[in-house]
Amino acid sequence: MVQDDSQLIIRLEPINVDIIEAIEITYTEHFLFFFFPRERKKYRYMLDVKVSVSIVNVSEIQHEKQIQKNALPEFIKYKIRQFRQVK
């Protein structure tokens, strides 16, 4: 859908939906192979969907660069703080 890594998709909006195939599958299931039979249904659809794609070209955005020394991912910092609070 995108040409390269410099494009970021921000919205996919469906324009037209056509149903190509619609299948209903019916089967009977039993509890412990014999008891309480019940009829179950599954549905399978194949669709043709036309969408409008809104993208942002990331390479055109001016970024402010920041350098962090000994940077840890945020979730690791969070886990370390949690561990210290428990003690």
C-alpha positions in Angstrom: 0.0 0.0 0.0 2.8 2.4 0.8 5.7 3.0 -1.5 8.4 3.1 1.1 9.1 3.6 4.8 8.9 7.3 4.6 5.1 7.2 4.2 2.8 6.8 7.2 -0.9 5.8 6.8 -3.2 7.8 9.0 -6.6 6.9 7.6 -8.1 4.1 5.5 -11.7 5.0 4.5 -13.9 2.5 2.6 -15.5 4.0 -0.5 -17.2 1.0 -2.0 -17.8 -2.6 -0.8 -18.9 -5.4 -3.1 -19.7 -8.9 -1.9 -18.0 -11.5 -4.0 -18.9 -14.6 -2.0 -21.0 -15.2 1.1 -21.0 -18.7 2.7 -22.9 -20.0 5.7 -21.5 -23.2 7.2 -23.8 -25.1 9.6 -22.6 -28.0 11.8 -23.7 -29.9 14.9 -21.5 -30.1 17.9 -21.9 -32.3 21.0 -20.6 -32.0 24.6 -18.4 -35.0 25.2 -19.2 -36.4 21.8 -22.8 -37.5 22.7 -24.5 -35.0 25.0 -26.4 -31.8 24.4 -26.2 -31.5 20.6 -26.5 -27.9 19.3 -26.3 -26.4 15.8 -23.6 -23.9 15.2 -23.1 -21.6 12.3 -20.0 -20.0 10.8 -20.0 -17.3 8.1 -17.3 -16.7 5.5 -17.2 -13.6 3.3 -15.1 -12.5 0.4 -15.3 -8.8 -0.3 -14.0 -6.4 -2.8 -13.3 -3.2 -0.9 -12.1 0.1 -2.5 -10.5 2.5 -0.1 -9.3 6.0 0.1 -5.8 6.2 1.7 -4.6 9.3 3.5 -0.9 9.3 4.1 1.7 11.6 5.7 5.1 11.8 4.0 7.4 11.5 7.1 10.5 12.6 5.1 9.0 16.0 4.6 8.5 16.7 8.3 11.2 18.7 10.2 12.2 16.7 13.2 13.9 17.9 16.3 16.7 15.5 17.1 17.4 14.5 20.7 20.2 12.2 21.9 19.9 10.3 25.1 22.8 8.6 26.8 22.2 5.0 28.1 18.6 5.2 26.9 16.4 2.3 28.0 13.0 1.6 26.4 10.2 3.1 28.3 8.6 -0.2 29.3 11.9 -1.3 30.9 12.1 2.0 32.9 8.5 1.4 34.0 9.3 -2.1 35.2 12.4 -0.9 37.1 10.3 1.7 38.9 7.7 -0.9 39.8 10.3 -3.2 41.1 11.9 -0.5 43.3 8.5 0.5 44.8 7.8 -3.1 45.8 11.0 -3.3 48.0 
